[in-house]
Amino acid sequence: MSAYIRSQRLEHCRRDLTNPALTDRPVSAIAARWGFIDAAHFSRVFRAHFGSTPREVRAQR
């Protein structure tokens, strides 16, 4: 169950990172919005889940 919740939180982060209306919001703020307080931990978990860093995903939009 916890893996599912984390997966959903990561999906919300990915959605926000690719949202043009949120380009001025820092990656760390988007992560914190969805409960990832430690930016380094968020980056590692995000990369493990999606295969790309949050910054790479944002740049690809």
C-alpha positions in Angstrom: 0.0 0.0 0.0 2.8 2.5 0.8 4.4 1.8 -2.6 1.2 2.7 -4.3 0.8 6.0 -2.3 4.4 6.9 -3.1 3.9 6.1 -6.7 0.8 8.4 -6.8 2.7 11.2 -5.1 5.5 10.8 -7.7 3.0 10.9 -10.5 1.6 14.2 -9.1 5.1 15.6 -8.9 5.8 14.6 -12.6 2.5 16.2 -13.7 3.4 19.4 -11.9 7.0 19.4 -13.3 5.6 19.3 -16.8 2.9 21.9 -16.2 3.8 25.1 -18.1 1.9 27.1 -15.5 4.4 25.9 -12.8 7.7 26.6 -14.5 8.5 29.4 -12.0 8.1 27.0 -9.0 11.3 25.3 -7.9 11.6 21.6 -8.1 12.0 21.4 -4.3 8.7 23.3 -3.8 6.8 20.9 -6.0 8.4 18.0 -4.2 7.5 19.5 -0.8 3.9 20.1 -2.0 3.5 16.3 -2.4 5.3 15.4 0.9 8.9 15.0 -0.2 10.7 17.3 2.2 14.3 16.2 1.5 15.2 17.3 -2.0 18.1 14.8 -2.4 15.8 11.9 -1.3 13.1 13.1 -3.7 15.6 13.2 -6.6 16.8 9.7 -5.9 13.3 8.2 -5.5 12.1 10.1 -8.6 15.0 8.9 -10.7 14.5 5.3 -9.6 10.8 5.5 -10.5 11.0 7.3 -13.8 14.5 6.8 -15.0 15.2 10.5 -15.2 15.8 13.3 -12.7 13.1 15.8 -11.9 15.2 18.5 -13.8 15.5 16.3 -16.8 11.7 15.7 -16.9 11.1 19.4 -16.5 13.5 20.2 -19.4 11.8 17.6 -21.7 8.3 19.1 -21.5 
